[in-house]
């Protein structure tokens, strides 16, 4: 049975991701998701058929600058130094980098082969589609262990700030 | 030489949930080879099928990027720390 993944975030955080995508349109935006994962290092196994309480919460963002200046409309890049900065920022808030977000300007919120070739499992990869400058669908994905495909992750958006 | 390899959070699931591993190696490449021999499931997330480090996988010896040293042939000494840091990239298909 396929694994089931859940990513919690509050409405404000979801809006910040959408807004970042609108601000950088027609270029791609990108940033880190800072949060907690109570099952860090664990494989999520829903084969028992029990509903899994979402162990993963995005609690803050670390917006980054898209380093790709050759094709920023359809590519984004975050350097290793950016990653280390994001990890440092997370640690300072008692959080960890649980994933990454980026936008697909005028393109569906589906991961591309290019995305897959530059990803690791475990991270949540949030994609927001921005159509003609207006944020649209937002999805999240986790790369499978075999690196062949992604599994969709449910985004649970809550109205109030998480404790 | 005994060196410590820091395992990034996303890959700990493939390394018995450990956040680091002690390996014996003469070079950074040997350290990574030893690590992925010990934890075979790690290998495909660090290396391509033809054995090259994936383009988005960056390796640091202590605080120095090995690309600016001797890459995987960079020698290590006792007590060195090897870190694996991804650079993140993506985007939709070209129009």
gemmi code that builds the backbone of each chain (N, CA, C; Angstrom):
import gemmi

chains = {
    "A": [
        ("UNK", (0.844, -1.196, 0.000), (0.000, 0.000, 0.000), (0.883, 1.250, 0.000)),
        ("UNK", (0.452, 2.234, -0.703), (1.269, 3.446, -0.805), (1.338, 4.161, 0.541)),
        ("UNK", (2.462, 4.810, 0.752), (2.609, 5.575, 1.981), (1.733, 6.827, 1.898)),
        ("UNK", (1.318, 7.299, 3.059), (0.503, 8.508, 3.112), (1.284, 9.572, 3.866)),
        ("UNK", (1.405, 10.728, 3.246), (2.143, 11.821, 3.868), (1.224, 13.005, 4.095)),
        ("UNK", (1.469, 13.696, 5.185), (0.688, 14.884, 5.514), (1.642, 16.012, 5.919)),
        ("UNK", (1.317, 17.198, 5.480), (2.083, 18.383, 5.856), (1.098, 19.429, 6.370)),
        ("UNK", (1.280, 19.800, 7.628), (0.410, 20.834, 8.201), (1.048, 22.201, 8.012)),
        ("UNK", (0.222, 23.186, 7.777), (0.687, 24.577, 7.848), (-0.528, 25.446, 8.100)),
        ("UNK", (-0.304, 26.632, 8.640), (-1.462, 27.496, 8.851), (-1.710, 28.366, 7.612)),
        ("UNK", (-2.865, 29.011, 7.624), (-3.292, 29.791, 6.465), (-2.291, 30.889, 6.122)),
        ("UNK", (-1.749, 31.506, 7.157), (-0.812, 32.608, 6.935), (0.427, 32.138, 6.173)),
        ("UNK", (0.929, 30.973, 6.580), (2.130, 30.448, 5.917), (1.832, 30.111, 4.452)),
        ("UNK", (0.670, 29.496, 4.225), (0.276, 29.148, 2.854), (0.176, 30.420, 2.004)),
        ("UNK", (-0.378, 31.473, 2.594), (-0.510, 32.736, 1.851), (0.851, 33.348, 1.555)),
        ("UNK", (1.782, 33.194, 2.487), (3.130, 33.739, 2.262), (3.807, 33.034, 1.092)),
        ("UNK", (3.599, 31.730, 0.970), (4.185, 31.006, -0.168), (3.550, 31.502, -1.469)),
        ("UNK", (2.220, 31.608, -1.463), (1.520, 32.068, -2.678), (1.984, 33.487, -3.058)),
        ("UNK", (2.100, 34.334, -2.013), (2.475, 35.728, -2.274), (3.887, 35.807, -2.856)),
        ("UNK", (4.789, 34.965, -2.319), (6.159, 34.955, -2.840), (6.148, 34.571, -4.322)),
        ("UNK", (5.301, 33.601, -4.667), (5.195, 33.189, -6.065), (4.667, 34.301, -6.957)),
        ("UNK", (3.721, 35.078, -6.412), (3.157, 36.194, -7.189), (4.181, 37.318, -7.340)),
        ("UNK", (4.943, 37.555, -6.273), (5.921, 38.655, -6.298), (7.016, 38.429, -7.328)),
        ("UNK", (7.428, 37.182, -7.483), (8.561, 36.917, -8.385), (8.101, 36.592, -9.806)),
        ("UNK", (6.780, 36.443, -10.007), (6.258, 36.126, -11.336), (6.767, 37.145, -12.347)),
        ("UNK", (7.192, 36.806, -13.550), (7.092, 35.477, -14.169), (8.265, 34.554, -13.859)),
        ("UNK", (9.064, 34.919, -12.868), (10.172, 34.056, -12.495), (9.757, 33.136, -11.356)),
        ("UNK", (10.544, 32.095, -11.177), (10.245, 31.147, -10.103), (10.736, 31.697, -8.763)),
        ("UNK", (9.946, 31.465, -7.730), (10.393, 31.778, -6.378), (10.867, 30.482, -5.725)),
        ("UNK", (11.582, 30.615, -4.634), (11.987, 29.412, -3.898), (12.299, 29.782, -2.454)),
        ("UNK", (12.253, 28.793, -1.610), (12.553, 29.021, -0.203), (12.496, 27.723, 0.566)),
        ("UNK", (12.869, 27.826, 1.840), (12.882, 26.641, 2.707), (11.654, 26.632, 3.604)),
        ("UNK", (11.185, 25.441, 3.899), (10.118, 25.242, 4.877), (10.768, 24.854, 6.189)),
        ("UNK", (10.550, 25.660, 7.211), (11.103, 25.350, 8.525), (9.984, 24.791, 9.391)),
        ("UNK", (10.291, 23.755, 10.114), (9.230, 23.178, 10.930), (9.725, 22.034, 11.768)),
        ("UNK", (8.785, 21.156, 12.068), (9.122, 20.001, 12.908), (8.586, 18.741, 12.256)),
        ("UNK", (9.314, 17.679, 12.467), (8.841, 16.368, 12.019), (9.104, 15.401, 13.152)),
        ("UNK", (8.063, 14.998, 13.828), (8.236, 14.154, 15.010), (8.723, 12.771, 14.636)),
        ("UNK", (8.603, 12.438, 13.352), (9.044, 11.110, 12.911), (10.322, 11.207, 12.097)),
        ("UNK", (11.141, 12.238, 12.349), (12.378, 12.408, 11.579), (13.207, 11.143, 11.651)),
        ("UNK", (13.609, 10.675, 10.495), (14.421, 9.467, 10.436), (13.613, 8.191, 10.402)),
        ("UNK", (12.287, 8.343, 10.496), (11.430, 7.151, 10.466), (10.835, 7.016, 9.072)),
        ("UNK", (10.577, 5.791, 8.693), (9.776, 5.579, 7.495), (8.321, 5.662, 7.905)),
        ("UNK", (7.506, 6.349, 7.120), (6.081, 6.430, 7.418), (5.411, 5.230, 6.771)),
        ("UNK", (4.806, 4.413, 7.584), (4.195, 3.190, 7.072), (2.719, 3.173, 7.449)),
        ("UNK", (1.905, 3.342, 6.448), (0.471, 3.344, 6.712), (-0.140, 2.013, 6.309)),
        ("UNK", (0.711, 0.976, 6.138), (0.194, -0.295, 5.650), (-0.774, -0.934, 6.636)),
        ("UNK", (-0.711, -0.501, 7.897), (-1.625, -1.052, 8.880), (-3.037, -0.512, 8.662)),
        ("UNK", (-3.154, 0.476, 7.805), (-4.465, 1.012, 7.493), (-4.974, 2.005, 8.509)),
        ("UNK", (-4.144, 2.347, 9.482), (-4.587, 3.296, 10.495), (-4.322, 4.714, 10.010)),
        ("UNK", (-5.249, 5.625, 10.279), (-5.003, 6.997, 9.868), (-3.799, 7.551, 10.627)),
        ("UNK", (-2.864, 8.157, 9.895), (-1.664, 8.649, 10.557), (-1.832, 10.111, 10.931)),
        ("UNK", (-1.564, 10.414, 12.154), (-1.569, 11.806, 12.595), (-0.377, 12.493, 11.930)),
        ("UNK", (-0.625, 13.649, 11.325), (0.455, 14.315, 10.603), (1.584, 14.651, 11.559)),
        ("UNK", (2.751, 14.077, 11.348), (3.859, 14.364, 12.252), (4.641, 15.590, 11.815)),
        ("UNK", (4.304, 16.110, 10.653), (5.125, 17.157, 10.060), (4.358, 18.473, 9.989)),
        ("UNK", (4.968, 19.511, 10.555), (4.338, 20.828, 10.536), (5.329, 21.849, 10.006)),
        ("UNK", (4.910, 22.632, 9.028), (5.711, 23.774, 8.585), (5.286, 24.959, 9.435)),
        ("UNK", (6.250, 25.591, 10.099), (5.929, 26.665, 11.035), (6.487, 28.015, 10.610)),
        ("UNK", (7.405, 28.007, 9.675), (7.973, 29.272, 9.212), (8.589, 29.050, 7.830)),
        ("UNK", (8.890, 30.153, 7.174), (9.538, 30.087, 5.857), (10.897, 30.762, 5.922)),
        ("UNK", (11.760, 30.359, 5.034), (13.041, 31.040, 4.859), (13.149, 31.332, 3.365)),
        ("UNK", (12.559, 32.467, 2.921), (12.586, 32.772, 1.485), (14.014, 32.913, 0.985)),
        ("UNK", (14.258, 32.432, -0.206), (15.595, 32.471, -0.783), (15.550, 33.139, -2.145)),
        ("UNK", (16.710, 33.548, -2.586), (16.828, 34.168, -3.900), (17.097, 33.081, -4.925)),
        ("UNK", (16.349, 33.113, -6.007), (16.596, 32.169, -7.094), (17.933, 32.497, -7.743)),
        ("UNK", (18.887, 31.566, -7.638), (20.239, 31.824, -8.153), (20.358, 31.601, -9.654)),
        ("UNK", (19.293, 31.104, -10.268), (19.369, 30.861, -11.706), (19.019, 32.142, -12.438)),
        ("UNK", (20.016, 32.805, -13.015), (19.700, 34.010, -13.767), (19.706, 33.742, -15.273)),
        ("UNK", (19.962, 32.480, -15.667), (19.945, 32.165, -17.093), (18.543, 31.771, -17.556)),
        ("UNK", (17.789, 31.087, -16.711), (16.430, 30.702, -17.104), (15.503, 30.705, -15.876)),
        ("UNK", (15.369, 31.869, -15.247), (14.615, 31.918, -13.987), (13.111, 31.709, -14.155)),
        ("UNK", (12.626, 31.721, -15.428), (11.192, 31.501, -15.624), (10.826, 30.036, -15.409)),
        ("UNK", (11.755, 29.148, -15.645), (11.399, 27.742, -15.496), (12.437, 26.934, -14.716)),
        ("UNK", (13.323, 27.625, -14.038), (14.290, 26.920, -13.209), (14.529, 27.707, -11.923)),
        ("UNK", (14.811, 26.991, -10.857), (15.291, 27.677, -9.666), (16.472, 26.890, -9.127)),
        ("UNK", (17.325, 27.575, -8.410), (18.472, 26.917, -7.801), (18.777, 27.582, -6.471)),
        ("UNK", (19.099, 26.762, -5.506), (19.490, 27.208, -4.176), (20.851, 26.588, -3.905)),
        ("UNK", (21.821, 27.425, -3.584), (23.172, 26.897, -3.399), (23.305, 26.160, -2.062)),
        ("UNK", (24.403, 25.423, -1.951), (24.664, 24.719, -0.688), (24.812, 25.714, 0.453)),
        ("UNK", (25.373, 26.897, 0.150), (25.491, 27.915, 1.204), (24.109, 28.384, 1.645)),
        ("UNK", (23.186, 28.531, 0.671), (21.807, 28.892, 1.023), (21.194, 27.818, 1.922)),
        ("UNK", (21.462, 26.573, 1.569), (20.914, 25.463, 2.361), (21.466, 25.524, 3.778)),
        ("UNK", (22.756, 25.791, 3.885), (23.357, 25.861, 5.224), (22.803, 27.061, 6.005)),
        ("UNK", (22.545, 28.183, 5.296), (21.936, 29.343, 5.958), (20.534, 28.994, 6.464)),
        ("UNK", (19.781, 28.277, 5.615), (18.418, 27.897, 6.005), (18.452, 26.965, 7.212)),
        ("UNK", (19.406, 26.036, 7.211), (19.514, 25.107, 8.338), (19.900, 25.846, 9.613)),
        ("UNK", (20.763, 26.845, 9.453), (21.177, 27.635, 10.620), (19.983, 28.422, 11.169)),
        ("UNK", (19.218, 29.038, 10.255), (18.038, 29.799, 10.682), (17.045, 28.879, 11.391)),
        ("UNK", (16.890, 27.681, 10.865), (15.957, 26.733, 11.492), (16.418, 26.394, 12.904)),
        ("UNK", (17.712, 26.081, 13.031), (18.239, 25.704, 14.350), (18.053, 26.826, 15.361)),
        ("UNK", (18.219, 28.083, 14.889), (18.085, 29.217, 15.808), (16.663, 29.323, 16.364)),
        ("UNK", (15.701, 28.770, 15.644), (14.304, 28.800, 16.094), (13.869, 27.446, 16.656)),
        ("UNK", (14.829, 26.564, 16.861), (14.478, 25.248, 17.397), (13.735, 24.391, 16.396)),
        ("UNK", (13.919, 24.703, 15.113), (13.218, 23.963, 14.060), (14.242, 23.268, 13.168)),
        ("UNK", (13.756, 22.617, 12.138), (14.659, 22.058, 11.133), (14.080, 22.309, 9.748)),
        ("UNK", (14.923, 22.188, 8.747), (14.446, 22.343, 7.367), (13.727, 21.050, 6.999)),
        ("UNK", (12.416, 21.149, 6.821), (11.627, 19.951, 6.507), (11.296, 19.870, 5.019)),
        ("UNK", (11.628, 20.922, 4.280), (11.351, 20.856, 2.853), (11.610, 22.186, 2.176)),
        ("UNK", (11.142, 22.257, 0.965), (11.440, 23.400, 0.104), (10.196, 23.754, -0.685)),
        ("UNK", (10.058, 25.027, -1.032), (8.943, 25.402, -1.895), (9.480, 26.152, -3.101)),
        ("UNK", (8.758, 26.034, -4.194), (9.068, 26.852, -5.357), (7.803, 27.022, -6.182)),
        ("UNK", (7.850, 27.940, -7.128), (6.660, 28.206, -7.945), (6.876, 27.697, -9.361)),
        ("UNK", (5.778, 27.409, -10.010), (5.785, 27.081, -11.439), (4.963, 28.162, -12.147)),
        ("UNK", (5.621, 29.189, -12.663), (4.878, 30.258, -13.356), (4.194, 29.738, -14.618)),
        ("UNK", (2.905, 29.989, -14.708), (2.100, 29.575, -15.869), (2.299, 28.097, -16.201)),
        ("UNK", (2.325, 27.288, -15.167), (2.536, 25.855, -15.346), (1.897, 25.133, -14.159)),
        ("UNK", (1.407, 23.918, -14.375), (0.741, 23.211, -13.266), (1.677, 22.942, -12.085)),
        ("UNK", (1.079, 22.738, -10.931), (1.840, 22.470, -9.702), (2.182, 20.983, -9.614)),
        ("UNK", (2.900, 20.525, -10.607), (3.310, 19.120, -10.655), (4.822, 19.061, -10.795)),
        ("UNK", (5.472, 18.145, -10.088), (6.929, 18.070, -10.185), (7.372, 17.596, -11.566)),
        ("UNK", (8.447, 18.171, -12.024), (8.986, 17.807, -13.336), (10.088, 16.768, -13.169)),
        ("UNK", (10.530, 16.237, -14.291), (11.661, 15.312, -14.231), (12.891, 16.021, -13.686)),
        ("UNK", (13.026, 17.286, -14.046), (14.172, 18.056, -13.547), (14.104, 18.149, -12.025)),
        ("UNK", (12.882, 18.377, -11.512), (12.713, 18.409, -10.054), (13.181, 17.091, -9.445)),
        ("UNK", (12.762, 15.990, -10.068), (13.033, 14.661, -9.515), (14.532, 14.366, -9.475)),
        ("UNK", (15.229, 14.837, -10.500), (16.657, 14.557, -10.579), (17.466, 15.353, -9.549)),
        ("UNK", (16.829, 16.345, -8.941), (17.537, 17.210, -7.997), (16.875, 17.176, -6.627)),
        ("UNK", (16.390, 16.015, -6.254), (15.653, 15.931, -4.993), (16.134, 14.751, -4.156)),
        ("UNK", (15.821, 14.830, -2.883), (16.032, 13.717, -1.973), (14.680, 13.312, -1.400)),
        ("UNK", (14.560, 12.051, -1.032), (13.365, 11.668, -0.280), (13.330, 12.426, 1.061)),
        ("UNK", (12.249, 12.266, 1.758), (11.997, 12.842, 3.095), (11.574, 14.310, 3.024)),
        ("UNK", (12.307, 15.137, 2.289), (11.911, 16.534, 2.198), (10.501, 16.648, 1.611)),
        ("UNK", (9.750, 17.651, 2.074), (8.493, 18.028, 1.423), (8.834, 19.049, 0.348)),
        ("UNK", (8.364, 18.801, -0.853), (8.578, 19.749, -1.956), (7.240, 20.375, -2.317)),
        ("UNK", (7.049, 21.608, -1.878), (5.796, 22.319, -2.146), (5.946, 23.094, -3.449)),
        ("UNK", (4.955, 22.970, -4.301), (4.954, 23.697, -5.578), (3.673, 24.510, -5.656)),
        ("UNK", (3.807, 25.793, -5.951), (2.614, 26.619, -6.185), (2.605, 27.039, -7.650)),
        ("UNK", (1.474, 26.794, -8.280), (1.291, 27.242, -9.652), (0.870, 28.710, -9.626)),
        ("UNK", (1.499, 29.522, -10.459), (1.130, 30.943, -10.534), (0.731, 31.232, -11.978)),
        ("UNK", (-0.547, 31.497, -12.174), (-1.075, 31.655, -13.531), (-1.331, 33.129, -13.828)),
        ("UNK", (-0.636, 33.648, -14.819), (-0.737, 35.070, -15.195), (-0.548, 35.973, -13.982)),
        ("UNK", (0.306, 35.570, -13.082), (0.621, 36.389, -11.912), (-0.236, 36.114, -10.696)),
        ("UNK", (-1.235, 35.247, -10.849), (-2.136, 34.956, -9.729), (-1.862, 33.556, -9.191)),
        ("UNK", (-1.573, 33.439, -7.887), (-1.327, 32.103, -7.319), (-2.552, 31.211, -7.478)),
        ("UNK", (-2.304, 29.967, -7.852), (-3.403, 29.019, -8.043), (-3.146, 27.790, -7.169)),
        ("UNK", (-3.188, 26.620, -7.781), (-3.074, 25.387, -6.997), (-1.715, 25.281, -6.296)),
        ("UNK", (-1.769, 24.752, -5.067), (-0.533, 24.480, -4.334), (-0.529, 23.011, -3.929)),
        ("UNK", (0.562, 22.326, -4.221), (0.661, 20.896, -3.929), (1.964, 20.621, -3.173)),
        ("UNK", (2.067, 19.429, -2.614), (3.320, 19.037, -1.968), (3.630, 17.589, -2.330)),
        ("UNK", (4.903, 17.299, -2.413), (5.358, 16.006, -2.925), (6.535, 15.501, -2.129)),
        ("UNK", (6.636, 14.154, -2.068), (7.837, 13.533, -1.490), (8.404, 12.559, -2.517)),
        ("UNK", (9.701, 12.641, -2.700), (10.356, 11.722, -3.635), (10.348, 10.310, -3.050)),
        ("UNK", (10.033, 9.328, -3.879), (10.030, 7.938, -3.424), (11.460, 7.434, -3.211)),
        ("UNK", (11.574, 6.401, -2.401), (12.894, 5.816, -2.106), (13.658, 5.441, -3.369)),
        ("UNK", (12.936, 4.973, -4.396), (13.613, 4.499, -5.606), (13.959, 5.634, -6.569)),
        ("UNK", (13.627, 6.876, -6.211), (13.909, 8.071, -7.003), (13.167, 8.085, -8.342)),
        ("UNK", (12.264, 7.155, -8.555), (11.590, 7.045, -9.853), (10.375, 7.961, -9.955)),
        ("UNK", (9.792, 8.304, -8.831), (8.557, 9.092, -8.880), (8.336, 9.771, -7.522)),
        ("UNK", (7.296, 10.588, -7.509), (6.917, 11.267, -6.278), (5.615, 10.682, -5.730)),
        ("UNK", (5.419, 10.851, -4.448), (4.121, 10.580, -3.838), (3.544, 11.919, -3.395)),
        ("UNK", (2.286, 12.149, -3.740), (1.632, 13.399, -3.337), (1.488, 13.422, -1.821)),
        ("UNK", (1.679, 14.595, -1.270), (1.552, 14.782, 0.176), (0.352, 15.691, 0.432)),
        ("UNK", (-0.508, 15.303, 1.345), (-1.667, 16.143, 1.662), (-1.215, 17.372, 2.437)),
        ("UNK", (-1.634, 18.543, 1.974), (-1.354, 19.763, 2.733), (-2.594, 20.059, 3.572)),
        ("UNK", (-2.423, 20.075, 4.875), (-3.529, 20.401, 5.778), (-3.361, 21.844, 6.219)),
        ("UNK", (-4.193, 22.715, 5.664), (-4.092, 24.137, 5.997), (-5.078, 24.465, 7.114)),
        ("UNK", (-4.533, 25.012, 8.169), (-5.360, 25.366, 9.324), (-5.550, 26.875, 9.371)),
        ("UNK", (-6.699, 27.273, 9.875), (-7.029, 28.692, 9.896), (-6.256, 29.474, 10.937)),
        ("UNK", (-5.999, 28.812, 12.066), (-5.336, 29.524, 13.143), (-3.876, 29.122, 13.223)),
        ("UNK", (-3.095, 29.976, 13.861), (-1.677, 29.677, 14.030), (-1.531, 28.418, 14.865)),
        ("UNK", (-0.566, 27.603, 14.489), (-0.309, 26.393, 15.264), (0.406, 26.772, 16.552)),
        ("UNK", (0.143, 26.001, 17.577), (0.785, 26.284, 18.864), (2.273, 26.025, 18.753)),
    ],
    "B": [
        ("UNK", (42.723, 6.588, 8.506), (42.326, 7.771, 9.271), (40.855, 7.645, 9.676)),
        ("UNK", (40.567, 7.986, 10.897), (39.175, 7.900, 11.367), (38.503, 9.257, 11.174)),
        ("UNK", (37.513, 9.284, 10.330), (36.795, 10.541, 10.091), (35.311, 10.340, 10.376)),
        ("UNK", (34.666, 11.457, 10.647), (33.243, 11.432, 10.958), (32.478, 11.979, 9.767)),
        ("UNK", (31.479, 11.268, 9.320), (30.638, 11.755, 8.226), (29.275, 12.121, 8.811)),
        ("UNK", (28.907, 13.380, 8.627), (27.598, 13.831, 9.103), (26.549, 13.448, 8.069)),
        ("UNK", (25.509, 12.770, 8.510), (24.466, 12.318, 7.584), (23.294, 13.295, 7.661)),
        ("UNK", (22.926, 13.917, 6.546), (21.839, 14.892, 6.583), (20.506, 14.228, 6.942)),
        ("UNK", (19.654, 14.996, 7.590), (18.373, 14.459, 8.086), (17.612, 13.629, 7.053)),
        ("UNK", (17.467, 14.100, 5.799), (16.646, 13.319, 4.852), (17.202, 11.919, 4.579)),
        ("UNK", (18.484, 11.725, 4.811), (19.093, 10.439, 4.450), (19.305, 9.511, 5.643)),
        ("UNK", (18.930, 9.988, 6.828), (19.180, 9.159, 8.024), (18.370, 7.879, 8.009)),
        ("UNK", (17.241, 7.932, 7.338), (16.409, 6.736, 7.268), (17.135, 5.596, 6.562)),
        ("UNK", (18.098, 5.950, 5.735), (18.872, 4.923, 5.006), (20.150, 4.540, 5.744)),
        ("UNK", (20.355, 5.127, 6.920), (21.596, 4.893, 7.668), (21.264, 4.532, 9.117)),
        ("UNK", (20.301, 3.651, 9.263), (19.921, 3.165, 10.601), (19.592, 4.321, 11.549)),
        ("UNK", (19.067, 5.420, 10.968), (18.630, 6.608, 11.726), (19.775, 7.349, 12.404)),
        ("UNK", (20.991, 7.031, 12.020), (22.139, 7.703, 12.645), (22.345, 9.093, 12.041)),
        ("UNK", (22.822, 10.033, 12.870), (23.109, 11.365, 12.343), (24.568, 11.504, 11.915)),
        ("UNK", (25.379, 10.500, 12.223), (26.761, 10.525, 11.760), (27.307, 9.100, 11.794)),
        ("UNK", (28.419, 8.925, 11.111), (29.056, 7.609, 11.101), (30.571, 7.815, 11.114)),
        ("UNK", (31.250, 6.965, 11.848), (32.720, 6.986, 11.861), (33.204, 6.002, 10.802)),
        ("UNK", (34.070, 6.475, 9.935), (34.609, 5.582, 8.909), (36.127, 5.739, 8.865)),
        ("UNK", (36.761, 4.746, 8.278), (38.212, 4.792, 8.118), (38.502, 5.056, 6.646)),
        ("UNK", (39.280, 6.097, 6.358), (39.522, 6.456, 4.960), (40.773, 7.309, 4.841)),
        ("UNK", (41.328, 7.323, 3.634), (42.474, 8.187, 3.335), (42.031, 9.451, 2.594)),
        ("UNK", (40.909, 9.367, 1.915), (40.407, 10.507, 1.137), (38.905, 10.675, 1.398)),
        ("UNK", (38.381, 11.821, 0.956), (36.940, 12.058, 1.085), (36.164, 11.013, 0.287)),
        ("UNK", (36.675, 10.695, -0.906), (35.999, 9.697, -1.733), (35.924, 8.344, -1.034)),
        ("UNK", (37.022, 7.973, -0.378), (37.027, 6.705, 0.355), (36.049, 6.748, 1.521)),
        ("UNK", (35.973, 7.908, 2.161), (35.037, 8.043, 3.292), (33.602, 7.835, 2.817)),
        ("UNK", (33.275, 8.450, 1.675), (31.905, 8.290, 1.148), (31.678, 6.857, 0.673)),
        ("UNK", (32.735, 6.269, 0.102), (32.632, 4.878, -0.341), (32.392, 3.941, 0.829)),
        ("UNK", (33.109, 4.190, 1.915), (32.958, 3.361, 3.108), (31.556, 3.530, 3.699)),
        ("UNK", (31.112, 4.787, 3.715), (29.765, 5.064, 4.254), (28.688, 4.322, 3.462)),
        ("UNK", (28.806, 4.401, 2.127), (27.750, 3.802, 1.302), (27.917, 2.281, 1.182)),
        ("UNK", (29.080, 1.776, 1.563), (29.229, 0.329, 1.648), (28.525, -0.163, 2.911)),
        ("UNK", (28.671, 0.645, 3.961), (28.042, 0.308, 5.239), (26.519, 0.455, 5.132)),
        ("UNK", (26.076, 1.477, 4.434), (24.638, 1.743, 4.282), (24.329, 1.835, 2.786)),
        ("UNK", (24.108, 0.697, 2.182), (23.991, 0.622, 0.727), (22.819, 1.446, 0.182)),
        ("UNK", (21.750, 1.572, 0.971), (20.585, 2.315, 0.479), (20.871, 3.806, 0.297)),
        ("UNK", (21.937, 4.282, 0.927), (22.310, 5.695, 0.777), (22.835, 5.999, -0.618)),
        ("UNK", (23.414, 4.994, -1.232), (24.247, 5.230, -2.405), (23.512, 5.958, -3.527)),
        ("UNK", (22.310, 5.507, -3.852), (21.653, 6.098, -5.024), (21.226, 7.549, -4.796)),
        ("UNK", (21.196, 7.966, -3.547), (20.837, 9.363, -3.283), (22.055, 10.287, -3.292)),
        ("UNK", (23.233, 9.692, -3.295), (24.475, 10.477, -3.346), (25.164, 10.380, -4.693)),
        ("UNK", (25.057, 9.192, -5.318), (25.797, 8.939, -6.558), (24.847, 8.580, -7.694)),
        ("UNK", (25.269, 8.926, -8.913), (24.526, 8.489, -10.093), (24.849, 7.016, -10.356)),
        ("UNK", (24.143, 6.436, -11.323), (24.356, 5.017, -11.633), (25.793, 4.743, -12.070)),
        ("UNK", (26.451, 5.756, -12.672), (27.834, 5.533, -13.108), (28.853, 5.974, -12.052)),
        ("UNK", (28.372, 6.136, -10.833), (29.301, 6.316, -9.720), (29.783, 7.727, -9.474)),
        ("UNK", (29.180, 8.710, -10.148), (29.603, 10.094, -9.917), (28.700, 10.732, -8.864)),
        ("UNK", (29.274, 11.637, -8.082), (28.447, 12.364, -7.119), (27.346, 13.099, -7.873)),
        ("UNK", (26.138, 13.026, -7.393), (25.046, 13.750, -8.057), (25.355, 15.247, -8.061)),
        ("UNK", (24.900, 15.910, -9.107), (25.301, 17.304, -9.307), (24.842, 18.207, -8.164)),
        ("UNK", (23.758, 17.838, -7.490), (23.244, 18.705, -6.433), (23.769, 18.316, -5.049)),
        ("UNK", (24.614, 17.294, -5.016), (25.175, 16.847, -3.734), (26.547, 17.493, -3.540)),
        ("UNK", (26.669, 18.247, -2.478), (27.916, 18.954, -2.174), (28.553, 18.329, -0.938)),
        ("UNK", (29.859, 18.233, -0.970), (30.562, 17.606, 0.146), (31.574, 18.594, 0.711)),
        ("UNK", (31.549, 18.713, 2.022), (32.470, 19.613, 2.708), (33.396, 18.798, 3.589)),
        ("UNK", (34.676, 19.160, 3.562), (35.624, 18.597, 4.521), (35.840, 19.681, 5.567)),
        ("UNK", (35.433, 19.375, 6.782), (35.351, 20.397, 7.826), (34.470, 21.531, 7.269)),
        ("UNK", (34.985, 22.694, 6.958), (34.082, 23.728, 6.446), (34.390, 24.111, 5.006)),
        ("UNK", (35.178, 23.291, 4.319), (35.611, 23.630, 2.961), (34.928, 22.727, 1.933)),
        ("UNK", (34.408, 23.337, 0.898), (33.792, 22.593, -0.198), (34.909, 21.843, -0.948)),
        ("UNK", (34.762, 20.518, -1.084), (35.848, 19.744, -1.707), (36.029, 20.080, -3.189)),
        ("UNK", (35.037, 20.761, -3.797), (35.213, 21.179, -5.208), (36.385, 22.138, -5.345)),
        ("UNK", (36.667, 22.869, -4.263), (37.761, 23.840, -4.304), (39.036, 23.260, -3.714)),
        ("UNK", (38.992, 21.968, -3.446), (40.196, 21.278, -2.970), (40.532, 20.236, -4.049)),
        ("UNK", (40.747, 19.009, -3.660), (41.077, 17.994, -4.670), (39.866, 17.101, -4.937)),
        ("UNK", (38.677, 17.680, -4.762), (37.427, 16.945, -4.952), (37.460, 15.656, -4.124)),
        ("UNK", (37.041, 14.546, -4.740), (36.944, 13.326, -3.934), (38.313, 12.757, -3.544)),
        ("UNK", (39.370, 13.245, -4.210), (40.722, 12.787, -3.866), (41.305, 13.585, -2.701)),
        ("UNK", (40.540, 14.508, -2.168), (41.024, 15.322, -1.053), (41.402, 14.423, 0.125)),
        ("UNK", (42.642, 14.508, 0.595), (43.055, 13.645, 1.713), (42.392, 14.063, 3.024)),
        ("UNK", (42.196, 13.087, 3.878), (41.606, 13.371, 5.194), (42.597, 12.961, 6.277)),
        ("UNK", (42.386, 13.532, 7.442), (43.229, 13.149, 8.585), (42.328, 12.809, 9.771)),
        ("UNK", (42.914, 12.194, 10.755), (42.147, 11.793, 11.940), (41.360, 12.978, 12.503)),
        ("UNK", (40.117, 12.744, 12.801), (39.298, 13.779, 13.428), (38.585, 14.693, 12.457)),
        ("UNK", (38.857, 14.545, 11.168), (38.159, 15.388, 10.187), (36.664, 15.060, 10.160)),
        ("UNK", (35.902, 16.071, 9.734), (34.452, 15.897, 9.632), (34.025, 16.145, 8.191)),
        ("UNK", (33.344, 15.183, 7.623), (32.824, 15.303, 6.255), (31.322, 15.559, 6.342)),
        ("UNK", (30.866, 16.626, 5.667), (29.439, 16.949, 5.670), (28.882, 16.847, 4.257)),
        ("UNK", (27.649, 16.415, 4.170), (26.968, 16.276, 2.877), (25.821, 17.287, 2.870)),
        ("UNK", (25.861, 18.208, 1.913), (24.862, 19.280, 1.874), (24.253, 19.335, 0.481)),
        ("UNK", (22.937, 19.273, 0.372), (22.359, 19.372, -0.972), (22.288, 20.828, -1.427)),
        ("UNK", (22.339, 21.046, -2.721), (21.877, 22.333, -3.246), (20.537, 21.990, -3.899)),
        ("UNK", (19.596, 22.860, -3.759), (18.243, 22.529, -4.177), (17.978, 23.164, -5.538)),
        ("UNK", (17.407, 22.400, -6.431), (17.100, 22.941, -7.752), (15.812, 22.301, -8.253)),
        ("UNK", (15.211, 22.950, -9.201), (14.012, 22.388, -9.787), (13.412, 23.364, -10.775)),
        ("UNK", (12.201, 23.071, -11.151), (11.530, 23.932, -12.111), (10.755, 23.114, -13.104)),
        ("UNK", (9.845, 23.771, -13.807), (9.012, 23.028, -14.751), (9.722, 22.871, -16.080)),
        ("UNK", (9.134, 22.049, -16.949), (9.755, 21.799, -18.252), (9.840, 23.093, -19.044)),
        ("UNK", (10.887, 23.198, -19.843), (11.039, 24.385, -20.687), (9.849, 24.492, -21.635)),
        ("UNK", (9.435, 25.717, -21.873), (8.289, 25.943, -22.740), (8.655, 25.677, -24.197)),
    ],
}
model = gemmi.Model(1)
for chain_id, residues in chains.items():
    chain = gemmi.Chain(chain_id)
    for i, (resn, *xyz) in enumerate(residues, 1):
        res = gemmi.Residue()
        res.name, res.seqid = resn, gemmi.SeqId(i, " ")
        for name, pos in zip(("N", "CA", "C"), xyz):
            atom = gemmi.Atom()
            atom.name, atom.element = name, gemmi.Element(name[0])
            atom.pos, atom.b_iso = gemmi.Position(*pos), 0.0
            res.add_atom(atom)
        chain.add_residue(res)
    model.add_chain(chain)
structure = gemmi.Structure()
structure.add_model(model)
structure.setup_entities()
